[in-house]
């Protein structure tokens, strides 16, 4: 049985460069947001997550963002988003 994570942190970053090793950190992101499962399914068929001005359909198994709105708009070219799991003990109250 697979459980769907309740929250993720989304990191909005400049387009990926091959010289960058490992995942980006919130401190290096242009913007970050902790998003929580809304209980809805997005148009992509994946669970919808929302919070702090970001709304995303995320495949919880692969952590792939299938759809994303930032402050109600689509992502600009040259930007990408990374998904980071939020440990339960570090989640905001």
Residue frames as a rotation matrix with the C-alpha (Angstrom) as fourth column:
UNK 1
0.579 0.816 0.000 0.00
0.816 -0.579 0.000 0.00
0.000 0.000 -1.000 0.00
UNK 2
-0.531 -0.734 0.424 1.39
0.745 -0.643 -0.179 3.37
0.403 0.221 0.888 -1.04
UNK 3
0.298 0.597 -0.745 0.55
0.821 -0.559 -0.120 6.45
-0.488 -0.576 -0.656 0.98
UNK 4
0.314 -0.109 0.943 0.36
0.659 -0.690 -0.299 9.84
0.683 0.715 -0.145 -0.67
UNK 5
-0.644 -0.605 -0.469 2.51
0.760 -0.434 -0.485 12.44
0.090 -0.668 0.739 1.14
UNK 6
0.386 0.823 -0.416 0.50
0.875 -0.469 -0.117 15.23
-0.291 -0.319 -0.902 2.75
UNK 7
0.881 -0.100 -0.462 3.02
-0.130 -0.991 -0.033 17.96
-0.454 0.089 -0.886 1.89
UNK 8
0.305 -0.835 0.458 5.98
0.951 0.241 -0.194 18.81
0.051 0.495 0.867 -0.27
UNK 9
0.212 -0.305 -0.929 8.24
0.084 -0.941 0.328 21.81
-0.974 -0.148 -0.174 -0.60
UNK 10
0.689 0.013 0.725 8.38
0.724 0.037 -0.689 23.29
-0.036 0.999 0.016 -4.09
UNK 11
-0.010 -0.776 -0.630 11.53
0.324 -0.599 0.732 25.13
-0.946 -0.197 0.258 -5.10
UNK 12
0.941 0.277 0.192 11.29
0.286 -0.355 -0.890 27.51
-0.178 0.893 -0.414 -8.04
UNK 13
0.127 -0.984 -0.123 14.73
0.257 -0.087 0.962 27.62
-0.958 -0.154 0.242 -9.62
UNK 14
0.137 -0.226 -0.964 16.46
-0.884 -0.467 -0.016 28.91
-0.446 0.855 -0.264 -12.73
UNK 15
0.802 0.267 -0.534 16.56
-0.535 0.719 -0.443 26.26
0.266 0.641 0.720 -15.44
UNK 16
0.840 -0.419 0.344 18.62
0.089 0.734 0.674 23.20
-0.535 -0.535 0.654 -14.53
UNK 17
0.468 -0.777 -0.421 22.32
-0.845 -0.254 -0.471 23.27
0.258 0.577 -0.775 -15.33
UNK 18
0.742 -0.176 -0.646 24.40
0.076 0.981 -0.181 20.13
0.666 0.085 0.741 -15.60
UNK 19
-0.331 -0.931 0.154 27.16
-0.051 -0.145 -0.988 21.61
0.942 -0.335 0.000 -13.44
UNK 20
-0.120 0.379 0.917 24.77
-0.945 -0.328 0.012 21.69
0.305 -0.865 0.398 -10.48
UNK 21
-0.649 -0.146 -0.746 25.11
-0.010 0.983 -0.184 18.55
0.760 -0.112 -0.640 -8.38
UNK 22
-0.792 0.375 -0.483 22.33
0.606 0.376 -0.702 17.35
-0.081 -0.848 -0.524 -6.10
UNK 23
0.171 0.963 0.207 18.99
0.944 -0.221 0.246 18.90
0.283 0.153 -0.947 -5.36
UNK 24
-0.319 -0.225 0.921 18.62
0.082 -0.974 -0.210 22.68
0.944 0.009 0.329 -4.97
UNK 25
-0.607 0.098 -0.788 18.15
0.795 0.073 -0.603 24.09
-0.002 -0.992 -0.122 -1.49
UNK 26
0.494 0.868 -0.045 15.44
0.869 -0.492 0.045 26.50
0.017 -0.061 -0.998 -0.42
UNK 27
0.303 -0.455 -0.837 18.16
0.317 -0.780 0.539 29.08
-0.899 -0.429 -0.093 0.31
UNK 28
-0.754 -0.655 -0.057 19.22
0.113 -0.214 0.970 29.00
-0.647 0.725 0.236 -3.37
UNK 29
-0.282 0.740 0.611 15.70
0.953 0.287 0.092 28.96
-0.107 0.608 -0.787 -4.84
UNK 30
-0.805 0.120 0.581 14.13
0.129 -0.920 0.369 32.03
0.579 0.372 0.725 -6.37
UNK 31
-0.157 0.798 0.582 11.03
-0.936 -0.308 0.171 31.13
0.316 -0.518 0.795 -4.38
UNK 32
-0.894 -0.054 -0.445 9.92
0.047 0.976 -0.213 28.25
0.446 -0.212 -0.870 -2.21
UNK 33
-0.163 0.891 0.424 6.59
-0.936 -0.276 0.218 27.12
0.311 -0.361 0.879 -0.85
UNK 34
-0.955 0.056 0.292 5.35
-0.077 0.903 -0.423 24.28
-0.288 -0.426 -0.858 1.30
UNK 35
-0.369 0.853 -0.370 2.26
-0.819 -0.110 0.563 22.87
0.439 0.511 0.739 -0.40
UNK 36
-0.690 0.238 0.683 -0.26
-0.386 0.678 -0.626 20.54
-0.612 -0.695 -0.376 1.19
UNK 37
-0.890 0.426 0.162 -2.56
0.423 0.640 0.642 17.97
0.170 0.640 -0.750 -0.39
UNK 38
-0.728 0.680 0.090 -5.97
-0.684 -0.729 -0.022 19.48
0.051 -0.077 0.996 -1.08
UNK 39
-0.426 0.579 0.695 -7.76
-0.058 0.749 -0.660 16.15
-0.903 -0.321 -0.286 -1.42
UNK 40
0.657 0.623 -0.425 -8.61
-0.429 -0.155 -0.890 17.01
-0.620 0.767 0.165 -5.02
UNK 41
-0.001 -0.607 0.794 -7.24
0.693 0.572 0.439 15.48
-0.721 0.551 0.420 -8.20
UNK 42
-0.253 -0.169 -0.952 -5.96
-0.368 -0.894 0.257 17.88
-0.895 0.416 0.164 -10.84
UNK 43
0.641 0.498 -0.584 -6.71
-0.685 0.027 -0.728 17.79
-0.347 0.867 0.359 -14.57
UNK 44
-0.191 -0.822 -0.537 -3.51
-0.919 0.342 -0.197 15.75
0.346 0.455 -0.820 -14.98
UNK 45
0.530 0.458 -0.714 -5.01
-0.182 0.883 0.432 12.95
0.828 -0.099 0.551 -12.85
UNK 46
-0.360 -0.731 -0.580 -2.50
0.563 0.325 -0.760 13.43
0.744 -0.600 0.295 -10.02
UNK 47
0.258 0.456 -0.852 -3.15
0.963 -0.196 0.187 14.75
-0.082 -0.868 -0.490 -6.50
UNK 48
0.366 -0.038 0.930 -3.44
0.280 -0.948 -0.149 18.52
0.887 0.315 -0.336 -6.19
UNK 49
-0.032 -0.459 -0.888 -1.24
0.995 -0.095 0.014 20.38
-0.091 -0.883 0.460 -3.70
UNK 50
0.345 0.178 0.921 -1.54
0.403 -0.915 0.026 24.06
0.848 0.362 -0.388 -2.79
UNK 51
0.634 -0.086 -0.768 -0.01
0.727 -0.273 0.630 26.65
-0.264 -0.958 -0.110 -0.48
UNK 52
0.042 -0.679 -0.733 1.84
0.327 -0.683 0.653 29.94
-0.944 -0.267 0.193 -0.34
UNK 53
0.210 0.136 -0.968 0.72
-0.652 -0.718 -0.243 31.04
-0.729 0.682 -0.062 -3.81
UNK 54
-0.695 -0.459 -0.553 1.65
-0.718 0.477 0.506 27.81
0.031 0.749 -0.662 -5.58
UNK 55
0.365 0.799 0.478 -0.74
-0.637 0.589 -0.498 25.13
-0.680 -0.123 0.723 -6.83
UNK 56
-0.446 -0.660 -0.605 0.58
-0.895 0.351 0.276 21.92
0.031 0.664 -0.747 -8.38
UNK 57
0.866 0.498 -0.055 -0.46
-0.500 0.865 -0.041 18.48
0.027 0.063 0.998 -9.56
UNK 58
-0.139 -0.980 0.144 2.31
-0.990 0.137 -0.028 16.18
0.007 -0.147 -0.989 -8.31
UNK 59
0.519 0.118 -0.847 2.96
-0.221 0.975 0.000 12.50
0.826 0.187 0.532 -9.02
UNK 60
0.703 -0.209 0.680 3.79
-0.710 -0.144 0.689 11.42
-0.046 -0.967 -0.249 -5.45
UNK 61
0.856 -0.392 0.338 5.77
0.325 0.915 0.238 8.36
-0.403 -0.094 0.910 -6.56
UNK 62
0.242 -0.789 0.564 8.18
0.938 0.043 -0.343 10.10
0.247 0.612 0.751 -8.92
UNK 63
0.078 -0.090 -0.993 7.83
0.584 -0.803 0.118 13.61
-0.808 -0.590 -0.010 -7.44
UNK 64
-0.768 -0.239 0.594 7.18
0.639 -0.353 0.684 14.93
0.046 0.904 0.424 -10.92
UNK 65
-0.415 0.627 -0.659 5.22
-0.040 -0.736 -0.676 18.16
-0.909 -0.254 0.330 -11.21
UNK 66
-0.459 0.343 0.820 2.60
0.844 0.457 0.281 17.60
-0.278 0.821 -0.499 -13.90
UNK 67
0.244 0.519 0.819 0.99
0.619 -0.733 0.281 21.07
0.747 0.438 -0.500 -13.67
UNK 68
-0.350 -0.433 -0.831 1.95
0.914 -0.354 -0.201 24.24
-0.207 -0.829 0.519 -11.82
UNK 69
0.476 0.408 0.780 0.51
0.463 -0.869 0.172 27.68
0.748 0.280 -0.602 -11.18
UNK 70
-0.494 -0.616 -0.614 2.48
0.869 -0.339 -0.360 30.37
0.013 -0.711 0.703 -9.35
UNK 71
-0.676 0.363 -0.641 0.24
0.036 -0.853 -0.521 33.17
-0.736 -0.375 0.564 -8.09
UNK 72
0.305 0.951 0.051 -2.38
-0.017 0.059 -0.998 31.97
-0.952 0.304 0.034 -10.59
UNK 73
0.584 -0.169 -0.794 -0.07
-0.797 -0.310 -0.519 32.05
-0.158 0.936 -0.316 -13.62
UNK 74
0.947 -0.320 -0.021 1.85
0.294 0.894 -0.339 29.40
0.127 0.314 0.941 -15.53
UNK 75
0.409 -0.884 -0.228 5.59
0.423 -0.038 0.905 29.16
-0.809 -0.467 0.358 -15.03
UNK 76
0.709 -0.248 -0.660 7.74
-0.599 -0.706 -0.378 31.48
-0.372 0.664 -0.649 -17.14
UNK 77
0.853 -0.492 -0.175 10.24
0.199 0.615 -0.763 30.00
0.484 0.616 0.622 -19.61
UNK 78
-0.034 -0.974 0.225 13.68
-0.204 -0.214 -0.955 29.47
0.978 -0.079 -0.192 -18.12
UNK 79
-0.322 -0.005 0.947 12.30
-0.945 -0.052 -0.322 28.53
0.050 -0.999 0.012 -14.72
UNK 80
-0.185 0.293 -0.938 11.68
-0.105 0.943 0.315 25.07
0.977 0.157 -0.144 -13.35
UNK 81
0.377 0.392 0.839 10.41
-0.883 -0.123 0.454 23.56
0.281 -0.911 0.300 -10.15
UNK 82
-0.578 -0.543 -0.609 11.94
-0.211 0.821 -0.531 20.92
0.788 -0.178 -0.589 -7.90
UNK 83
0.581 0.809 0.091 10.03
-0.410 0.194 0.891 18.86
0.703 -0.555 0.444 -5.36
UNK 84
-0.655 -0.755 0.010 11.48
-0.319 0.264 -0.910 18.16
0.685 -0.600 -0.414 -1.93
UNK 85
0.145 0.675 -0.724 9.84
0.544 0.556 0.628 15.99
0.826 -0.485 -0.287 0.71
UNK 86
-0.093 -0.081 0.992 9.06
-0.667 -0.735 -0.122 17.77
0.740 -0.673 0.015 3.97
UNK 87
-0.724 -0.169 -0.669 9.84
0.309 0.788 -0.533 15.63
0.617 -0.592 -0.518 7.02
UNK 88
0.267 0.951 -0.158 6.80
0.584 -0.029 0.811 15.56
0.767 -0.309 -0.563 9.35
UNK 89
0.301 -0.181 -0.936 8.80
0.918 -0.211 0.336 17.03
-0.258 -0.961 0.102 12.24
UNK 90
-0.736 -0.608 -0.298 9.84
0.488 -0.782 0.388 20.03
-0.469 0.140 0.872 10.08
UNK 91
-0.335 0.701 0.630 6.42
0.771 -0.180 0.610 20.81
0.541 0.690 -0.480 8.63
UNK 92
-0.848 0.090 0.523 4.89
-0.265 -0.926 -0.269 24.16
0.460 -0.367 0.809 9.53
UNK 93
-0.821 0.560 -0.111 2.11
0.371 0.377 -0.849 24.09
-0.433 -0.738 -0.517 12.08
